[in-house]
Amino acid sequence: MSITQGLAELKLLDKRINKCLGYVEWTLLSTKNNRIDEIELKKHAQAEYQSYMDLVKRRDTIKRAIVLSNAQTQVTIGTGPKKWSGTVAEAIEHKSSLTYKKNLLEKMTRNINTVTREYLDAIDALEKRLDGLLTSELGKDVKTNPETIAALRASFMETNKVEIVDPMDLKKMAKELEEEIDAFETNVDWVLSEANGKTMIEV
């Protein structure tokens, strides 16, 4: 059978195993008004027990075959420099652990947005201070001295310089990380589905 068929049977087996336990009674109370036939109870209990164990054994056999196959079957997800290669088992784990990279990307993006907003607010505050300074220093001549204004503006902005310090180039890092996550997430499900449909197991 294929991995796809195996996974479908596993779901069915899980359902049957859970349902089976709901009906099993290996021991009952015998009273004067309700005598229990021990032989019949034993026969019924043994049959139910065996049925349950057969289902569990079948599930274990299929699951083991799938796990072994997943540890050996190679897949490639995505193309180009962002492509990812490994076993199906590694791909499943990578998909699960991608949460940590998503959390990192979210933190990076939040940091970038917060600092950018702080930077724009600081620049806006400086511009307002500068406008007030120019008005008080130059009075009505503020619009007639463009060279003086430019010199004062440059001096003021340099003295009160505000800049974003980003030694790791966070925007570039975040962009590359987002592309890596997108490249994997966009392709992983159908690549695994295709691999599961083609890969055969013996059970």
PyRosetta script that sets phi, psi and omega in degrees:
from pyrosetta import init, pose_from_sequence

init()
pose = pose_from_sequence("MSITQGLAELKLLDKRINKCLGYVEWTLLSTKNNRIDEIELKKHAQAEYQSYMDLVKRRDTIKRAIVLSNAQTQVTIGTGPKKWSGTVAEAIEHKSSLTYKKNLLEKMTRNINTVTREYLDAIDALEKRLDGLLTSELGKDVKTNPETIAALRASFMETNKVEIVDPMDLKKMAKELEEEIDAFETNVDWVLSEANGKTMIEV")
pose.set_psi(1, 159.6)
pose.set_omega(1, 177.6)
pose.set_phi(2, -83.4)
pose.set_psi(2, 164.9)
pose.set_omega(2, 176.5)
pose.set_phi(3, -59.2)
pose.set_psi(3, -39.2)
pose.set_omega(3, 179.9)
pose.set_phi(4, -59.1)
pose.set_psi(4, -45.0)
pose.set_omega(4, 177.9)
pose.set_phi(5, -65.5)
pose.set_psi(5, -38.8)
pose.set_omega(5, 178.9)
pose.set_phi(6, -62.0)
pose.set_psi(6, -43.0)
pose.set_omega(6, 179.7)
pose.set_phi(7, -64.6)
pose.set_psi(7, -38.8)
pose.set_omega(7, 178.5)
pose.set_phi(8, -65.2)
pose.set_psi(8, -41.6)
pose.set_omega(8, 179.2)
pose.set_phi(9, -67.3)
pose.set_psi(9, -35.8)
pose.set_omega(9, 177.8)
pose.set_phi(10, -59.1)
pose.set_psi(10, -42.1)
pose.set_omega(10, 178.6)
pose.set_phi(11, -61.7)
pose.set_psi(11, -43.6)
pose.set_omega(11, 179.7)
pose.set_phi(12, -65.1)
pose.set_psi(12, -42.5)
pose.set_omega(12, 179.5)
pose.set_phi(13, -63.6)
pose.set_psi(13, -41.7)
pose.set_omega(13, 177.7)
pose.set_phi(14, -58.3)
pose.set_psi(14, -43.0)
pose.set_omega(14, 179.9)
pose.set_phi(15, -64.6)
pose.set_psi(15, -44.3)
pose.set_omega(15, -178.7)
pose.set_phi(16, -69.0)
pose.set_psi(16, -37.0)
pose.set_omega(16, 179.2)
pose.set_phi(17, -64.5)
pose.set_psi(17, -45.5)
pose.set_omega(17, 179.4)
pose.set_phi(18, -65.6)
pose.set_psi(18, -38.2)
pose.set_omega(18, 179.4)
pose.set_phi(19, -68.3)
pose.set_psi(19, -38.9)
pose.set_omega(19, -178.2)
pose.set_phi(20, -58.7)
pose.set_psi(20, -42.2)
pose.set_omega(20, -178.5)
pose.set_phi(21, -63.4)
pose.set_psi(21, -26.9)
pose.set_omega(21, -178.4)
pose.set_phi(22, -67.9)
pose.set_psi(22, -21.2)
pose.set_omega(22, -176.6)
pose.set_phi(23, -106.5)
pose.set_psi(23, -7.6)
pose.set_omega(23, -174.0)
pose.set_phi(24, -80.6)
pose.set_psi(24, 129.2)
pose.set_omega(24, 173.3)
pose.set_phi(25, -137.6)
pose.set_psi(25, 111.3)
pose.set_omega(25, -176.3)
pose.set_phi(26, -92.4)
pose.set_psi(26, -19.7)
pose.set_omega(26, -179.6)
pose.set_phi(27, -139.6)
pose.set_psi(27, 140.4)
pose.set_omega(27, -178.5)
pose.set_phi(28, -135.9)
pose.set_psi(28, 159.9)
pose.set_omega(28, 177.9)
pose.set_phi(29, -90.8)
pose.set_psi(29, 126.2)
pose.set_omega(29, 177.9)
pose.set_phi(30, -101.4)
pose.set_psi(30, 128.0)
pose.set_omega(30, 179.5)
pose.set_phi(31, -125.9)
pose.set_psi(31, 174.9)
pose.set_omega(31, 179.6)
pose.set_phi(32, -58.8)
pose.set_psi(32, -39.7)
pose.set_omega(32, -178.1)
pose.set_phi(33, -88.4)
pose.set_psi(33, -11.5)
pose.set_omega(33, -178.6)
pose.set_phi(34, -143.3)
pose.set_psi(34, 80.0)
pose.set_omega(34, -178.8)
pose.set_phi(35, -76.0)
pose.set_psi(35, 134.4)
pose.set_omega(35, 179.6)
pose.set_phi(36, -99.0)
pose.set_psi(36, 129.7)
pose.set_omega(36, 176.0)
pose.set_phi(37, -79.9)
pose.set_psi(37, 106.2)
pose.set_omega(37, -175.5)
pose.set_phi(38, -59.7)
pose.set_psi(38, -40.1)
pose.set_omega(38, -178.4)
pose.set_phi(39, -64.7)
pose.set_psi(39, -44.2)
pose.set_omega(39, 179.4)
pose.set_phi(40, -67.0)
pose.set_psi(40, -40.0)
pose.set_omega(40, 178.8)
pose.set_phi(41, -62.6)
pose.set_psi(41, -44.5)
pose.set_omega(41, 179.6)
pose.set_phi(42, -61.8)
pose.set_psi(42, -44.1)
pose.set_omega(42, 179.7)
pose.set_phi(43, -60.8)
pose.set_psi(43, -45.5)
pose.set_omega(43, -179.6)
pose.set_phi(44, -67.5)
pose.set_psi(44, -43.7)
pose.set_omega(44, -178.0)
pose.set_phi(45, -65.4)
pose.set_psi(45, -41.7)
pose.set_omega(45, 178.8)
pose.set_phi(46, -63.4)
pose.set_psi(46, -40.1)
pose.set_omega(46, 179.7)
pose.set_phi(47, -65.2)
pose.set_psi(47, -43.2)
pose.set_omega(47, 179.0)
pose.set_phi(48, -65.8)
pose.set_psi(48, -42.0)
pose.set_omega(48, 178.7)
pose.set_phi(49, -61.6)
pose.set_psi(49, -46.3)
pose.set_omega(49, -179.2)
pose.set_phi(50, -64.7)
pose.set_psi(50, -40.6)
pose.set_omega(50, 178.5)
pose.set_phi(51, -60.6)
pose.set_psi(51, -43.8)
pose.set_omega(51, 179.2)
pose.set_phi(52, -62.8)
pose.set_psi(52, -48.4)
pose.set_omega(52, -178.1)
pose.set_phi(53, -64.9)
pose.set_psi(53, -33.4)
pose.set_omega(53, 177.4)
pose.set_phi(54, -65.0)
pose.set_psi(54, -41.0)
pose.set_omega(54, 178.4)
pose.set_phi(55, -64.7)
pose.set_psi(55, -43.6)
pose.set_omega(55, 179.1)
pose.set_phi(56, -63.1)
pose.set_psi(56, -42.5)
pose.set_omega(56, 179.8)
pose.set_phi(57, -63.3)
pose.set_psi(57, -44.0)
pose.set_omega(57, 178.8)
pose.set_phi(58, -61.7)
pose.set_psi(58, -43.7)
pose.set_omega(58, 178.7)
pose.set_phi(59, -61.7)
pose.set_psi(59, -45.5)
pose.set_omega(59, 179.9)
pose.set_phi(60, -60.3)
pose.set_psi(60, -40.9)
pose.set_omega(60, -178.9)
pose.set_phi(61, -63.4)
pose.set_psi(61, -46.9)
pose.set_omega(61, -179.3)
pose.set_phi(62, -67.1)
pose.set_psi(62, -45.4)
pose.set_omega(62, -178.7)
pose.set_phi(63, -60.8)
pose.set_psi(63, -43.8)
pose.set_omega(63, 179.9)
pose.set_phi(64, -62.0)
pose.set_psi(64, -43.5)
pose.set_omega(64, 179.9)
pose.set_phi(65, -62.8)
pose.set_psi(65, -39.7)
pose.set_omega(65, 179.5)
pose.set_phi(66, -68.0)
pose.set_psi(66, -44.2)
pose.set_omega(66, 179.8)
pose.set_phi(67, -60.7)
pose.set_psi(67, -45.3)
pose.set_omega(67, 179.2)
pose.set_phi(68, -63.8)
pose.set_psi(68, -41.6)
pose.set_omega(68, 179.1)
pose.set_phi(69, -65.0)
pose.set_psi(69, -43.8)
pose.set_omega(69, -179.3)
pose.set_phi(70, -62.2)
pose.set_psi(70, -29.8)
pose.set_omega(70, -179.3)
pose.set_phi(71, -77.5)
pose.set_psi(71, -12.3)
pose.set_omega(71, -176.8)
pose.set_phi(72, -114.3)
pose.set_psi(72, -31.8)
pose.set_omega(72, -176.0)
pose.set_phi(73, -71.6)
pose.set_psi(73, 123.7)
pose.set_omega(73, -178.6)
pose.set_phi(74, -91.4)
pose.set_psi(74, 140.3)
pose.set_omega(74, 175.9)
pose.set_phi(75, -136.6)
pose.set_psi(75, 154.4)
pose.set_omega(75, 174.2)
pose.set_phi(76, -123.1)
pose.set_psi(76, 127.6)
pose.set_omega(76, -176.6)
pose.set_phi(77, -115.4)
pose.set_psi(77, 123.2)
pose.set_omega(77, -177.8)
pose.set_phi(78, 84.7)
pose.set_psi(78, 178.7)
pose.set_omega(78, 179.2)
pose.set_phi(79, -136.3)
pose.set_psi(79, 169.2)
pose.set_omega(79, 176.8)
pose.set_phi(80, 71.2)
pose.set_psi(80, -157.9)
pose.set_omega(80, -175.9)
pose.set_phi(81, -66.6)
pose.set_psi(81, -18.7)
pose.set_omega(81, -178.0)
pose.set_phi(82, -95.3)
pose.set_psi(82, 4.8)
pose.set_omega(82, -177.0)
pose.set_phi(83, -69.5)
pose.set_psi(83, 153.2)
pose.set_omega(83, -177.8)
pose.set_phi(84, -123.5)
pose.set_psi(84, 134.8)
pose.set_omega(84, 179.4)
pose.set_phi(85, -128.0)
pose.set_psi(85, 143.1)
pose.set_omega(85, 178.6)
pose.set_phi(86, 170.8)
pose.set_psi(86, -171.4)
pose.set_omega(86, 178.3)
pose.set_phi(87, -80.8)
pose.set_psi(87, 165.9)
pose.set_omega(87, 177.1)
pose.set_phi(88, -60.1)
pose.set_psi(88, -41.4)
pose.set_omega(88, 179.3)
pose.set_phi(89, -60.7)
pose.set_psi(89, -42.1)
pose.set_omega(89, 178.9)
pose.set_phi(90, -66.4)
pose.set_psi(90, -37.4)
pose.set_omega(90, 179.6)
pose.set_phi(91, -65.1)
pose.set_psi(91, -40.9)
pose.set_omega(91, 178.7)
pose.set_phi(92, -63.6)
pose.set_psi(92, -43.3)
pose.set_omega(92, 179.1)
pose.set_phi(93, -67.6)
pose.set_psi(93, -40.6)
pose.set_omega(93, -180.0)
pose.set_phi(94, -62.6)
pose.set_psi(94, -39.7)
pose.set_omega(94, 178.4)
pose.set_phi(95, -62.0)
pose.set_psi(95, -40.8)
pose.set_omega(95, -179.9)
pose.set_phi(96, -68.0)
pose.set_psi(96, -43.1)
pose.set_omega(96, -176.3)
pose.set_phi(97, -81.3)
pose.set_psi(97, -2.3)
pose.set_omega(97, 179.0)
pose.set_phi(98, -62.7)
pose.set_psi(98, -19.1)
pose.set_omega(98, 178.1)
pose.set_phi(99, -55.1)
pose.set_psi(99, -39.1)
pose.set_omega(99, -178.0)
pose.set_phi(100, -66.4)
pose.set_psi(100, -38.9)
pose.set_omega(100, 178.1)
pose.set_phi(101, -70.4)
pose.set_psi(101, -34.1)
pose.set_omega(101, 176.8)
pose.set_phi(102, -65.2)
pose.set_psi(102, -40.3)
pose.set_omega(102, 177.5)
pose.set_phi(103, -63.1)
pose.set_psi(103, -39.9)
pose.set_omega(103, 178.4)
pose.set_phi(104, -64.0)
pose.set_psi(104, -45.3)
pose.set_omega(104, 179.2)
pose.set_phi(105, -61.4)
pose.set_psi(105, -41.9)
pose.set_omega(105, 178.8)
pose.set_phi(106, -62.0)
pose.set_psi(106, -42.2)
pose.set_omega(106, 178.8)
pose.set_phi(107, -64.2)
pose.set_psi(107, -43.8)
pose.set_omega(107, 178.5)
pose.set_phi(108, -59.6)
pose.set_psi(108, -48.6)
pose.set_omega(108, -177.3)
pose.set_phi(109, -62.9)
pose.set_psi(109, -42.1)
pose.set_omega(109, 179.1)
pose.set_phi(110, -63.4)
pose.set_psi(110, -40.8)
pose.set_omega(110, 179.0)
pose.set_phi(111, -63.0)
pose.set_psi(111, -46.2)
pose.set_omega(111, 179.8)
pose.set_phi(112, -60.5)
pose.set_psi(112, -47.4)
pose.set_omega(112, -178.0)
pose.set_phi(113, -64.4)
pose.set_psi(113, -41.1)
pose.set_omega(113, -178.9)
pose.set_phi(114, -64.5)
pose.set_psi(114, -48.3)
pose.set_omega(114, -178.1)
pose.set_phi(115, -67.8)
pose.set_psi(115, -37.2)
pose.set_omega(115, 178.0)
pose.set_phi(116, -63.0)
pose.set_psi(116, -43.0)
pose.set_omega(116, 178.2)
pose.set_phi(117, -64.1)
pose.set_psi(117, -43.2)
pose.set_omega(117, 178.1)
pose.set_phi(118, -62.0)
pose.set_psi(118, -39.3)
pose.set_omega(118, 179.6)
pose.set_phi(119, -63.7)
pose.set_psi(119, -47.8)
pose.set_omega(119, -179.0)
pose.set_phi(120, -64.0)
pose.set_psi(120, -38.6)
pose.set_omega(120, 177.8)
pose.set_phi(121, -64.6)
pose.set_psi(121, -41.2)
pose.set_omega(121, -179.4)
pose.set_phi(122, -66.3)
pose.set_psi(122, -41.5)
pose.set_omega(122, 177.9)
pose.set_phi(123, -63.3)
pose.set_psi(123, -42.6)
pose.set_omega(123, 179.6)
pose.set_phi(124, -61.9)
pose.set_psi(124, -42.0)
pose.set_omega(124, 178.8)
pose.set_phi(125, -64.8)
pose.set_psi(125, -39.1)
pose.set_omega(125, 178.2)
pose.set_phi(126, -65.4)
pose.set_psi(126, -41.2)
pose.set_omega(126, 179.6)
pose.set_phi(127, -61.5)
pose.set_psi(127, -40.7)
pose.set_omega(127, 179.4)
pose.set_phi(128, -66.8)
pose.set_psi(128, -41.2)
pose.set_omega(128, 176.7)
pose.set_phi(129, -62.1)
pose.set_psi(129, -42.3)
pose.set_omega(129, -179.0)
pose.set_phi(130, -64.6)
pose.set_psi(130, -43.3)
pose.set_omega(130, 179.1)
pose.set_phi(131, -60.6)
pose.set_psi(131, -41.7)
pose.set_omega(131, 178.9)
pose.set_phi(132, -65.4)
pose.set_psi(132, -40.2)
pose.set_omega(132, 179.8)
pose.set_phi(133, -65.0)
pose.set_psi(133, -46.2)
pose.set_omega(133, -179.4)
pose.set_phi(134, -62.6)
pose.set_psi(134, -40.8)
pose.set_omega(134, -179.8)
pose.set_phi(135, -63.4)
pose.set_psi(135, -42.9)
pose.set_omega(135, -178.5)
pose.set_phi(136, -74.1)
pose.set_psi(136, -33.4)
pose.set_omega(136, -177.3)
pose.set_phi(137, -80.2)
pose.set_psi(137, -41.6)
pose.set_omega(137, -173.7)
pose.set_phi(138, -105.3)
pose.set_psi(138, -12.5)
pose.set_omega(138, 177.8)
pose.set_phi(139, 58.7)
pose.set_psi(139, -131.4)
pose.set_omega(139, -176.7)
pose.set_phi(140, -72.2)
pose.set_psi(140, -15.2)
pose.set_omega(140, -178.8)
pose.set_phi(141, -80.1)
pose.set_psi(141, 3.0)
pose.set_omega(141, -174.8)
pose.set_phi(142, -57.0)
pose.set_psi(142, -30.9)
pose.set_omega(142, -178.0)
pose.set_phi(143, -97.0)
pose.set_psi(143, 0.8)
pose.set_omega(143, -177.2)
pose.set_phi(144, -113.4)
pose.set_psi(144, 4.1)
pose.set_omega(144, 179.5)
pose.set_phi(145, -126.6)
pose.set_psi(145, 68.9)
pose.set_omega(145, -176.5)
pose.set_phi(146, -61.1)
pose.set_psi(146, -37.4)
pose.set_omega(146, -179.0)
pose.set_phi(147, -69.8)
pose.set_psi(147, -41.2)
pose.set_omega(147, 178.7)
pose.set_phi(148, -65.0)
pose.set_psi(148, -42.9)
pose.set_omega(148, 179.2)
pose.set_phi(149, -61.3)
pose.set_psi(149, -44.4)
pose.set_omega(149, -179.0)
pose.set_phi(150, -62.1)
pose.set_psi(150, -41.6)
pose.set_omega(150, -179.5)
pose.set_phi(151, -66.5)
pose.set_psi(151, -44.3)
pose.set_omega(151, 179.0)
pose.set_phi(152, -64.6)
pose.set_psi(152, -40.5)
pose.set_omega(152, 179.9)
pose.set_phi(153, -62.4)
pose.set_psi(153, -47.8)
pose.set_omega(153, -179.1)
pose.set_phi(154, -61.5)
pose.set_psi(154, -42.9)
pose.set_omega(154, -179.8)
pose.set_phi(155, -64.7)
pose.set_psi(155, -44.8)
pose.set_omega(155, -178.9)
pose.set_phi(156, -64.3)
pose.set_psi(156, -45.8)
pose.set_omega(156, -177.2)
pose.set_phi(157, -67.5)
pose.set_psi(157, -32.5)
pose.set_omega(157, 178.9)
pose.set_phi(158, -72.3)
pose.set_psi(158, -41.7)
pose.set_omega(158, 179.4)
pose.set_phi(159, -65.2)
pose.set_psi(159, -37.7)
pose.set_omega(159, -177.8)
pose.set_phi(160, -107.4)
pose.set_psi(160, 34.5)
pose.set_omega(160, -172.9)
pose.set_phi(161, -54.4)
pose.set_psi(161, 132.8)
pose.set_omega(161, 175.7)
pose.set_phi(162, -121.7)
pose.set_psi(162, 127.9)
pose.set_omega(162, 179.2)
pose.set_phi(163, -148.2)
pose.set_psi(163, 156.2)
pose.set_omega(163, 176.9)
pose.set_phi(164, -89.0)
pose.set_psi(164, 123.7)
pose.set_omega(164, 177.8)
pose.set_phi(165, -96.2)
pose.set_psi(165, 113.4)
pose.set_omega(165, -176.0)
pose.set_phi(166, -134.9)
pose.set_psi(166, 76.9)
pose.set_omega(166, -175.0)
pose.set_phi(167, -66.4)
pose.set_psi(167, -18.1)
pose.set_omega(167, -177.2)
pose.set_phi(168, -103.1)
pose.set_psi(168, 2.2)
pose.set_omega(168, -175.5)
pose.set_phi(169, 52.8)
pose.set_psi(169, 64.4)
pose.set_omega(169, -172.1)
pose.set_phi(170, -61.0)
pose.set_psi(170, -36.1)
pose.set_omega(170, 179.7)
pose.set_phi(171, -62.3)
pose.set_psi(171, -41.7)
pose.set_omega(171, 179.1)
pose.set_phi(172, -66.5)
pose.set_psi(172, -43.4)
pose.set_omega(172, 178.8)
pose.set_phi(173, -60.9)
pose.set_psi(173, -43.6)
pose.set_omega(173, -179.1)
pose.set_phi(174, -65.4)
pose.set_psi(174, -40.2)
pose.set_omega(174, 179.3)
pose.set_phi(175, -63.6)
pose.set_psi(175, -44.7)
pose.set_omega(175, -179.8)
pose.set_phi(176, -66.1)
pose.set_psi(176, -39.4)
pose.set_omega(176, 179.3)
pose.set_phi(177, -66.8)
pose.set_psi(177, -40.7)
pose.set_omega(177, 178.7)
pose.set_phi(178, -63.7)
pose.set_psi(178, -40.7)
pose.set_omega(178, 178.7)
pose.set_phi(179, -64.6)
pose.set_psi(179, -39.9)
pose.set_omega(179, 178.4)
pose.set_phi(180, -62.6)
pose.set_psi(180, -45.9)
pose.set_omega(180, 179.7)
pose.set_phi(181, -64.1)
pose.set_psi(181, -46.2)
pose.set_omega(181, -178.7)
pose.set_phi(182, -62.8)
pose.set_psi(182, -42.0)
pose.set_omega(182, -178.7)
pose.set_phi(183, -61.8)
pose.set_psi(183, -38.5)
pose.set_omega(183, -179.6)
pose.set_phi(184, -75.5)
pose.set_psi(184, -49.6)
pose.set_omega(184, -175.4)
pose.set_phi(185, -65.2)
pose.set_psi(185, -34.4)
pose.set_omega(185, -178.6)
pose.set_phi(186, -65.4)
pose.set_psi(186, -31.9)
pose.set_omega(186, -172.3)
pose.set_phi(187, -110.2)
pose.set_psi(187, -19.0)
pose.set_omega(187, -169.9)
pose.set_phi(188, -60.3)
pose.set_psi(188, -43.9)
pose.set_omega(188, -174.6)
pose.set_phi(189, -64.9)
pose.set_psi(189, -45.7)
pose.set_omega(189, -178.0)
pose.set_phi(190, -74.1)
pose.set_psi(190, -29.8)
pose.set_omega(190, 175.9)
pose.set_phi(191, -65.2)
pose.set_psi(191, -45.1)
pose.set_omega(191, 178.4)
pose.set_phi(192, -66.4)
pose.set_psi(192, -39.9)
pose.set_omega(192, 178.5)
pose.set_phi(193, -62.1)
pose.set_psi(193, -42.8)
pose.set_omega(193, 178.7)
pose.set_phi(194, -64.8)
pose.set_psi(194, -43.0)
pose.set_omega(194, 179.5)
pose.set_phi(195, -64.1)
pose.set_psi(195, -40.6)
pose.set_omega(195, 179.6)
pose.set_phi(196, -65.3)
pose.set_psi(196, -34.3)
pose.set_omega(196, 179.6)
pose.set_phi(197, -72.3)
pose.set_psi(197, -30.8)
pose.set_omega(197, -176.8)
pose.set_phi(198, -90.5)
pose.set_psi(198, -29.7)
pose.set_omega(198, -174.5)
pose.set_phi(199, -80.9)
pose.set_psi(199, 126.7)
pose.set_omega(199, -179.1)
pose.set_phi(200, -102.8)
pose.set_psi(200, 146.0)
pose.set_omega(200, 176.7)
pose.set_phi(201, -128.2)
pose.set_psi(201, 153.9)
pose.set_omega(201, 177.4)
pose.set_phi(202, -107.0)
pose.set_psi(202, 125.4)
pose.set_omega(202, 178.8)
pose.set_phi(203, -133.3)
pose.dump_pdb("model.pdb")
